[in-house]
Amino acid sequence: MFWWVAAALAGPNATVTSEAMGGNLRIIVRCESAFWHSDCLSDGVAARSEVERIEAWATDWRKESTIGALNETGNGELPEEIVNLLTISTELNRATHGAFDVTVGGLWHLWGFDPPRIPTEAQRLEAVASVRGEEVRVEGNQVFLPTHSQITLGGIAQGYAASAALARIPKKRAAMVDVSGDIAVRGRWTIGIQHPRADRGLAFAQVGLRNAVLSTSGDYEHYFEADGQRYHHILDPKTGLPAYGAISATVVHPDGALADALATALIVLGPDEAVVSSAGAWALVVTPDLQIHELGRRGKHVTSVLRPDHL
């Protein structure tokens, strides 16, 4: 989702790249000097392992994963880490008025993007009835899903993983972890945001970021067109159709899970100032008419913004 990432500090980089969580993983650790490059590279490898660990339990289409097993049984005793993330998810469901909902799993799997597949209206409405994120129940380490509901963490797990991976890198080092466009940074970095209606690599805005996570969601990553209509992978939980409140939403917040989930929700809601401000976040939202909306306060985490008023 981002055309370039650059650190504001001088010094050699140790870079680790891979594929993870449905996209590209890129980790950059800024070394104090060339002497420490091997240590910095080890830090990057440790961060990569953390992303892979989270991917192993969060991937819902693998029945052997923790989330896959929960979808099979409808309830279960889960590790505290996963319980906490599901608790945050239910809180965000309420905060976004249902625009963010982890129980869209069954609905999401009805759609296909490679090859394209559009569900029938009957299939879609049946699946919408199973989207009941507000009814997910957590009692201690026990999690109970609503009947017929399937969860997916695709709208929150990447941001969570970016934050968790960055925490594996010693605090004395500036670093960046990019998990498929969810970017966690320590230190000062400058990030370009992908233009949602241009070739990959062309940015429409430049954001100065410090000690925070920047997450972007958009209708241009996974989509197909049929009969002049764009069908993309971010679904409105209330209708079961692709959401058209915004075509791109970028959110900055210290918490990666929150940033990721809010970016997803804003594609459904559009530029909702109240939702962004109440979360203590900052956002840049592009609506279908190509207007750019800046929401929330920049605060200490957004050090600069270079953008036009519209695309």
Secondary structure, 3 states (H helix, E strand, C coil): CEEEEEECCCCCEEEEEEEECCEEEEEEEECCCHHHHHHHHHHHHHHHHHHHHHHHHHCCCCCCCHHHHHHHHCEEECCHHHHHHHHHHHHHHHHCCCCCCCCEHHHHCCCEECCEECCCHHHHHHHHCCCCHHHCEEECCEEECCCCCECCCCCCHHHHHHHHHHCCCCCCCCEEEEECCEEEEECEEEEEEECCCCCCCCEEEEEEEECCEEEEEECCCCEEEECCEEEECCECCCCCCECCCCCEEEEEECCHHHHHHHHHHHHHHCCCHHHHHHCCCEEEEECCCCEEEEEECCCCCEEEEECCCEC
